[in-house]
Amino acid sequence: MKALVPRTLLGSLTLAVALLATACTTTVTDPVAVPRPDAGDSPRPDAGAAQQQLPAAGAPDDLGRRSPDGGYWPASLQLGDNPELGPVVLDGQGFTLYRFDKDSSAPSRSTCTEGCLLQWLPVLVSEKIKFANLDPAKLGAVARPDGTQQVTVGGWPVYRFAEDQVPGQISGQGVDGLWFVVSPDGSKAAAPTDTGT
């Protein structure tokens, strides 16, 4: 069995100083995972079944092509602000992203497989993805069992919750005491503290 090796996103993401400025965007052109073409693929025996599963109740159906594990390739990831949790990471459609406490950040490792993937959709790195107002030093990728690369923030693999119905919703926060909205440094997003100023 091939070891799952974390990989840091390179290329344009090395422009850390430029990205930290307001309204900056960068595009990764050094691919760490490219969706495999349909023609000529010889999927794993269980991959076809995974691709043909219907989305879970409330799952967004506008995510485009999906991986055998149910992951999706967003066009971008961006910094967001939630009134309850402060700075958070969003996909390009404005949906909140999450981390899973059973995963690992050092080394990066995803443990969400099989049934878990019906509710928690892995966020995958494509050949061209934009990151807006996120620190490139906190971004990376880790290999998934289906051969795709999942985005990591602060080493933590990130997911979209299928039951979030509208952009900005955080219905996955605290699910099973293991799922939490991810902050831009990979930690669990938390309510901003009053500095008393």
Number of C-alpha atoms within 10 A of each C-alpha: 4 6 8 16 13 22 18 17 23 17 13 17 25 15 14 16 11 15 20 15 13 9 10 13 19 22 16 20 16 15 15 23 19 15 17 11 7 8 6 7 8 9 11 10 8 10 15 13 11 17 16 11 11 10 14 14 10 12 19 16 10 7 12 10 12 17 20 21 24 24 26 23 26 18 17 21 24 20 20 21 14 18 10 11 18 14 20 24 29 25 24 18 16 17 21 31 28 32 30 23 15 12 18 15 19 10 13 22 22 24 14 20 14 10 8 10 18 21 21 26 23 30 25 30 29 24 15 18 20 21 23 25 22 24 22 23 16 17 23 24 27 29 23 23 16 14 16 26 29 29 28 28 26 22 25 30 34 29 28 24 27 20 17 18 14 12 13 20 16 21 15 22 21 14 10 8 9 13 19 23 30 28 24 22 19 22 16 20 22 16 12 12 8 6 5 4 3
